[in-house]
Amino acid sequence: MTNAPSRNSHHRVFLDVVGGRSKPLFRLALAAMVLGAIVAGNGDTGSWFFTTPAHGFIWPAAGGQNGSMRAAPDTWTTCTSGPIAPGDGTQDLAVIGPCTVSGGIYQYKDVNIYKDVAKGGDPNGGSLTFMDDTGIIDFWATGILVENHGAIVAGAPTNPFKSKLTIHLYGVEQANKYDGKGIACRSPVNADFPHCGIPEAIWNSNPDPNPDSCTKASETKVKTLPGGVDDCFY
């Protein structure tokens, strides 16, 4: 790939979605989720919908018109709706509404998908939808974090994704391999949601993880995880 955002990136992970090769993308993408959702389309076998009770940590990852996007403080660009800009590899991307990606090359650093109504986001949260039949899509990011009320979508159960989509996770190896710094959460913090958009009751439901005696969401005041899932959060 010649259009990488950084020529000195030591680690790159190439994740393809095309025909029967979509499963590796979504297995790896689960590591980047905090109570978010991924909808995956597969041209051969249908679609998958994932929610995951990951605790707040995420490991660091080794064109068209702009939609409703505006510059945020520091290096952040925020999308509240519509097509995202291609980017040039120097900015982070905050997705807080229904945003889309069509054919082309997209280059960003950290990408967070979450809910933030106070910043002009959608009340239903942010979503990044990869549009099918618009050409080959190459999406570069140093890290992708799908937070609570966030989603990455490629295809649908009744309309599987057929085009080629490659998500490139890239980055320079950190000096401390055992205590590295991962992508940070951006969900607004308050008393009821103190950690990455996750309700406090869910966050504290299993301080000592044990699958044989865990506390499920239905046993807390929250009742369910995203998508109506009743499971244990660790």
Secondary structure, DSSP 8 states (H G I E B T S, - for coil): ----S-TT--EEEEEEESGGG-HHHHHHHGGGBSS-EEEEEETTTEEEEEE----S-----------EEEE-STTEEEEEEEE-----SS-EEEE-SEEEE-SEEEE-SEEEE---GGGT--TT--EEEE-TTS--EEEEESEEEE-TT-EEEE-BTTB---S-EEEEEEE---S-SSS-------S---SS--BTTB-HHHHTS-SS--GGG--BGGGSSS--BGGGB--B--
